[in-house]
Amino acid sequence: MAVSEPDRTTVTVFFARTNFLARSLVSRLIVSSSSTVRLADPTRTEPNPFLPDLTPSSRTPSFSFSLSDPSPQTLVPSLAGSSAAFLFDPTLGSPAPFDPLNLYNLTVLTAKRVAAACRLAGVPRLVYSGSAEVDTGFNDRKSLGWLDEFREQAERIVLGSDGVDGLSTCLLRVCYPFGPGDGVFVPFLVRLAKLGLTKFVIGSGQNMCDLTYVENVAHANICAERALESDKTSVAGNSPIFITNHEPVNLWKFISNILEGLGYQRPGIHLPVKFVLHGALLVRWVCTQLGLGKACNPEITLAIIHMLSCTKTFDCSKAQRLIGYSPVVPLEDGVRSTVDSFFQLAAKTPIFSGERDFTSPSKADKLLGNGKVADMLLWRDEKKTFFCIMVLFFLRYWFILSGRTFVSSFAKLLLVVTVILFGHGHLPSSIFGYPLEKLHSSHFEVSEPVLRDLFLTVASAWNKGVCLLKSLAQGDDWNAFFKAVGSIYLLKLLLALPLSVLSGCGLICLFTLFIIYEQFELEVEKIITASTVGGKKFAGILIDKLPSSLLDFRHVKVLN
């Protein structure tokens, strides 16, 4: 096969339409030189909604290829005559496919095909930009999934192709890239913010991290290609070269700056790493046991927890020494440009303003009836609250911890109350000059409106229960069914606990949960909303997994 002579002004960039790093390189090459930049992209690829469409022109001719085709011959037309090829890890800044086969085709197979096609087309230089996440330092690598394993295989293919048929390769490992067009990190933060999860900091919040602005990644690729051309013996086939902004930063400070710039509240509540880790493991175990597969794809994975809680910085001296790279855009300017570019994701109104209108009753106050009970449980009158706590804990001891039966405890308590009231009735009107207020008979009377409200409440609860039973008997309302099953199962779990433990936890929760709800009303509402949405989604998944006979029966019932 005849090989075209490489043209110094022609280069090929892969994934330029979908990957924001490749797009930045294309823009920089067009602006900084007169190069013709060939765009090679897979067919039927989901477009990046945060990247503007790239119209082919005389300087940016477009080529397409199929990800499932293993033959490198189909890539030769896009590479013939090029002096260099730039291949980016397609999972950097773009959502990675969940299916292992598609992920393998996207990463490993593409790297193998591009390297082979470069040799066939006589391309002298190949620069591959991979992810620094391959260097995880994580003991349990299997828990990170297939992605890092496939990335590692792609890197080995690129390095192994160096020196074969005149091809020189350079491997860059980009550390947490961000910037305009990022389809992963910033949208991920916004999704968490809308769920109310960015209120929390995982761990101490002191972990440092290296980040890389997108334009610095493009600059590093150009530096690497020039270094391969001028001194390939010291660059080609070398171990990975880490690319960062040369400004290690507190990761949570960086996240806070992004969120605040988009109108969301910065994280402030610290959660232990082990607590979050065990929660993620529990979710994964439940999904595995239920066989949910793709339907269960939680936002917070083990890899995300590892990234958000661990310090991860890199030595970038090799990038300066071998390819002459140094950042061209400071981190602060990069954050500002990133926030400005994602204006469509900005909060229309602050999701967590951190302020509440204290002139109107809180939702916790309304829930408790805006009366004496609300004042006690919300600690409005501390004396009454402490008195109520003492009385309730005394009753807990009297009926539960004393070891007596309920009937004997009630009889003894009634005897004590009777003796106290009898003695109080025979006391004089004053003792040593201090007036003594007598209990009037009206203190023991219950007014008619109070009694009516009580009976109306009981009747309303009874009617709601009957309506719920009718709905369950008809089999039309699956939401009611799951609520009933969940409530009964929760009651079963609670009744399995000793009564002493259950009563103690109940009293503690009674005097803490309502005050927490009042103080963090907005945050609690957001968590409740997110839990409700997740519960409905989970219920829908369970309904879809019901046997077809049950679904057909449900359909017939609805038609009737």
Residue pairs with C-beta under 8 A, 6 or more apart in sequence:
1 120
3 80
3 120
3 121
3 122
4 80
4 81
4 121
4 122
5 81
5 122
6 81
6 82
6 83
6 122
6 123
6 124
7 36
7 81
7 82
7 83
8 83
9 33
9 34
9 35
9 36
9 83
10 35
10 36
10 38
10 81
10 82
10 83
11 29
11 35
11 36
11 37
11 38
11 82
11 83
11 84
11 85
11 86
11 225
12 37
12 38
12 40
12 78
12 79
12 82
12 84
12 85
12 86
12 123
13 22
13 25
13 26
13 29
13 37
13 38
13 39
13 40
13 85
13 86
14 22
14 40
14 41
14 85
14 86
14 87
14 88
14 110
14 114
15 22
15 40
15 41
15 42
15 87
15 88
15 90
15 94
16 22
16 23
16 25
16 26
16 37
16 39
16 40
16 41
16 54
17 23
17 39
17 41
17 45
17 47
17 48
17 51
17 53
17 54
18 41
18 45
18 46
18 47
18 48
18 51
18 90
18 94
19 48
19 88
19 90
19 92
19 93
19 94
20 48
20 50
20 51
20 93
20 94
20 177
20 179
20 180
20 181
20 182
20 183
20 214
21 88
21 92
21 93
21 129
21 174
21 177
21 214
21 217
21 218
22 86
22 88
23 51
23 54
23 181
24 179
24 181
24 214
24 215
24 217
24 218
25 86
25 88
25 217
25 218
25 221
25 222
26 37
26 39
26 54
26 60
27 218
28 215
28 218
28 219
28 222
29 35
29 37
29 222
30 37
30 59
30 60
32 222
35 59
36 58
36 59
36 60
36 61
37 59
37 60
38 60
38 61
38 62
38 63
38 78
38 79
38 82
39 54
39 56
39 60
39 61
39 62
39 63
40 63
40 64
40 65
40 75
40 78
40 79
41 62
41 63
41 64
41 65
42 64
42 65
42 66
42 67
42 106
42 110
43 64
43 65
43 66
43 67
47 53
48 94
48 181
48 183
49 183
50 180
50 181
50 182
50 183
50 187
50 341
50 342
51 181
51 183
54 60
56 62
63 77
63 78
65 74
65 75
65 78
65 113
66 74
67 102
67 105
67 106
67 109
67 110
68 105
69 113
70 109
70 112
70 113
71 113
72 112
72 113
72 114
72 116
72 117
72 120
73 117
73 120
75 113
75 114
75 117
75 121
76 117
76 120
76 121
79 85
79 117
79 118
79 120
79 121
79 123
80 121
80 122
81 121
82 121
82 123
83 123
83 124
83 125
84 123
84 124
84 125
84 126
84 127
84 225
84 228
84 229
85 114
85 118
85 123
85 125
85 126
85 127
86 126
86 127
86 129
86 221
86 225
87 110
87 111
87 114
87 126
87 127
87 128
87 129
87 158
88 128
88 129
89 107
89 128
89 129
89 130
89 131
89 151
89 154
90 106
90 107
90 110
91 103
91 106
91 107
91 131
91 147
91 151
92 129
92 130
92 131
92 174
92 177
93 177
93 181
93 182
93 183
93 184
93 185
93 214
94 183
94 184
95 183
95 184
96 103
96 106
96 147
97 103
97 106
98 294
98 297
99 294
100 146
103 146
103 147
103 150
104 146
104 150
107 147
107 150
107 151
107 153
107 154
108 150
108 153
108 154
108 157
110 154
111 128
111 153
111 154
111 155
111 157
111 158
112 154
112 157
114 126
115 126
115 157
115 158
115 161
115 167
115 169
116 161
117 123
118 126
118 161
118 167
119 161
119 164
119 165
119 166
119 167
122 166
123 167
124 166
124 167
124 168
124 228
124 229
125 167
125 168
125 169
125 170
125 225
125 228
125 229
125 232
126 158
126 161
126 167
126 168
126 169
126 170
127 169
127 170
127 172
127 221
127 224
127 225
127 228
128 154
128 155
128 158
128 169
128 170
128 171
128 172
129 172
129 174
129 217
129 220
129 221
129 243
130 151
130 154
130 155
130 171
130 172
130 173
130 174
130 240
131 148
131 151
131 173
131 174
132 173
132 174
132 175
132 176
132 210
132 242
132 314
133 148
133 151
133 176
133 303
133 307
134 148
134 151
134 152
134 155
134 173
135 173
135 240
135 314
136 144
136 148
136 306
137 310
137 312
138 144
138 306
141 148
141 149
143 302
143 303
144 302
144 303
144 306
145 301
145 303
147 303
155 171
155 240
158 169
158 171
159 169
159 171
159 237
161 167
161 169
162 168
162 169
162 236
162 237
163 236
163 237
168 228
168 232
168 235
168 236
168 237
169 228
169 236
169 237
170 224
170 225
170 227
170 228
170 235
170 236
170 238
170 241
170 323
171 238
171 239
171 240
171 241
172 220
172 221
172 224
172 240
172 241
172 242
172 243
172 319
173 240
173 241
173 242
173 243
173 314
174 212
174 217
174 220
174 243
175 209
175 210
175 211
175 212
175 242
175 243
175 244
175 312
175 314
176 185
176 209
176 210
176 211
176 212
177 211
177 212
177 213
177 214
177 217
178 185
178 186
178 211
178 212
178 213
178 214
178 334
178 338
179 213
179 214
179 215
179 334
179 337
179 338
179 341
180 214
180 337
180 338
180 341
180 342
181 214
181 341
182 214
182 338
186 258
186 338
186 342
186 345
187 345
188 299
189 198
189 255
189 258
189 259
190 262
190 264
190 342
190 345
191 299
192 198
192 299
193 259
193 262
193 264
193 265
193 347
193 351
194 351
195 299
195 526
195 530
196 351
196 352
196 523
196 526
196 527
196 529
196 530
197 299
197 300
197 530
198 255
198 259
198 264
198 265
198 266
198 267
199 265
199 267
199 268
199 269
199 352
199 523
199 526
200 267
200 269
200 270
200 271
201 252
201 267
201 268
201 269
201 270
201 271
202 271
202 273
202 276
202 305
202 308
202 309
203 270
203 271
203 272
203 273
203 308
203 309
204 270
205 250
205 252
205 267
205 270
206 250
207 250
207 251
207 252
207 308
207 309
207 310
207 311
207 312
208 248
208 249
208 250
208 251
208 311
208 312
208 313
209 248
209 249
209 250
209 251
209 254
209 311
209 312
209 313
210 242
210 244
210 245
210 247
210 248
210 249
210 312
210 313
210 314
210 316
211 244
211 245
211 247
211 249
211 254
211 331
212 243
212 244
212 245
213 245
213 327
213 329
213 331
213 333
213 334
213 337
213 338
214 334
215 328
215 329
215 334
216 243
216 245
216 327
216 328
216 329
216 334
217 243
219 325
219 327
219 328
220 243
220 319
220 323
220 325
223 319
223 323
223 324
223 325
224 235
224 241
224 323
224 325
226 323
226 324
227 234
227 235
227 322
227 323
227 324
228 235
228 236
234 322
235 322
235 323
238 318
238 322
239 318
241 318
241 319
241 322
241 323
241 325
242 314
242 315
242 316
242 318
242 319
243 316
243 319
243 325
244 313
244 314
244 316
244 327
245 327
245 329
245 330
245 331
245 334
246 316
246 326
246 327
247 327
247 330
247 331
248 313
249 331
251 308
252 267
252 308
254 335
255 266
255 267
256 266
256 267
257 335
257 339
258 335
258 338
258 339
259 265
259 266
259 267
260 266
261 335
261 336
261 339
262 339
262 342
262 345
262 346
262 347
263 346
263 347
263 348
263 349
263 350
263 351
264 347
264 350
264 351
264 352
265 350
265 351
265 352
265 353
265 354
273 305
273 309
276 300
276 305
276 309
277 302
277 305
279 300
280 298
280 300
280 301
280 302
280 305
281 302
283 296
283 298
284 298
284 302
286 296
287 293
287 296
287 298
290 296
290 541
290 542
290 545
291 545
292 541
295 541
296 541
316 325
319 325
320 326
329 337
351 526
352 522
352 523
352 526
353 522
354 522
356 362
356 521
356 522
361 370
362 378
362 518
362 521
363 517
363 518
363 521
363 525
364 374
364 378
364 514
364 515
364 517
364 518
364 521
365 374
365 378
365 518
367 514
368 374
368 377
368 378
368 514
372 384
374 380
375 381
375 384
375 385
376 384
376 385
376 388
377 385
377 510
377 511
377 514
377 515
378 514
378 515
378 518
379 385
379 511
379 515
385 511
389 507
389 511
392 507
393 507
396 500
396 503
396 504
396 507
398 409
398 412
398 413
399 406
399 409
399 410
400 499
400 500
400 503
401 500
402 409
404 412
421 439
424 438
424 439
425 438
425 439
427 436
428 436
429 435
429 436
429 438
430 436
468 480
468 484
471 477
471 480
472 480
472 481
472 484
474 557
475 481
475 553
475 554
475 557
476 554
476 557
476 558
478 539
478 543
478 554
479 536
479 539
482 539
482 542
494 502
495 502
516 524
517 524
543 551
